[in-house]
Amino acid sequence: MDVKAVLRNERISPIKLRLMVDLIRGKNANEALNILTNYNSKPARIVKKVLDSAIANAVNNNNLDKDKLYVKEAIVDMGSTLKRRVPGSRGGVDKFYHRRSHVTIVVAERA
């Protein structure tokens, strides 16, 4: 049985989140939590929060065993972009983009 957790419109670039998500994809849930706990970065804290939610959904809602869970899918998609203007060189205007991300983590139980 697949259980998922989704975080939408988080104010961080998808490129930064994908680096963390690539580390945990396919790993055991406890091992993935250990990896994310030992990283001291904003992307690691965000992905850990979503992984904790997916594990809690699996244990509380679907009565799955926490020790048998693994990260089946971990996807980071691009959300909406906030477009802003900042002062540029020689009195001009430059564009500045605030990127947003959607994080989806799916956990399943190994047989």
N, C-alpha and C positions, 0 to 999 in steps of 0.2 A: 504494500500500500504506500502510495506517495503522498507526502504531506509537504505543503509549501508555506513560505512566509514571504511577503512582499513589502518593500519599503519604496515609497514613491516620492519623487521631487526632492531628493536630498541635495543640498547645495554644495556639491563637490564634482569635480570633473570625472567623467566615466573612465578616462585613461588611468587615473590614480586608483580607482576602485578595482579595475580589472587586474592590476598587479597583485592585489590581495586575494581576489577570487580565484586566480589561477593557482595560488598556493594550496588551496583547500579542496579543490574539485577532485572528487573521487576518493577522498580520505575518510577514515573513520571519524565519527562526529566528535568523540573525545579528543582525538589527535588534532583535529581541526581547531577545536577550542583552545588547546594548548598552544598551537602555532600563533593564533590571533592574540592570545593573552600576552605572549612574549614580545610582540611588536608594539612599539610605542609610537603610534601614528594615528592620525585621524581616520584614514581609510580602514585600518584594522579595527578600530573601535566601532565603526559603522557596520562593517561586515559581521563582527562578533555579535552585535545587537540583533541583527537579522537571523543569524544562525541560532542564537539562544531562543528566539521566538519560534523558529521552525521546530526545534527540539521540544520546546514546551507544548506546541500544538500536537506533535506526534505522541508525546507521553500522556498528556491530559485528555485530549479529545479522542484519540484513536487507540489508546491503551497499548502502545508499542513499547518494546524494551529499549531503554536508552543506550545500553551497552552494545546493541546490535545495529544501531543506526549508522548510516554513512551518507555523505553528501553526494547525491545522485546528479543534481544539476545545480550550477551556480552561474547566473546570467546577470550581466550589467548592461542596461540599455540607456540610451541618451534620452533625457527628458526635455522639457521646454527650456529655451535659452533666453535669459534676460539680456537685452541689448542696451548698452549704456554708452554715453559719450564722455570722453575725457579730454582735457586740453592736450593738444599736440604741438609739434614744433612749428615755429614761425607763426604763431597765432592761429593755427588750424585746429581741427577737431579729429581725434582718432576714435575708433570703435573699441569697445571693451565688452567682452562677452562673459556673463556669469553662467557657467554651465551647471546643469542639473542632471541627476541620474536616478534611474530606477534599478533597484537591486531585487532579484528573485533567487531564493535558495530553496531547493527541493531536497528533502531527506527521505530515505527509504530504509526498510529493514532488510538486512542480509539474511539469506536463508541458511 
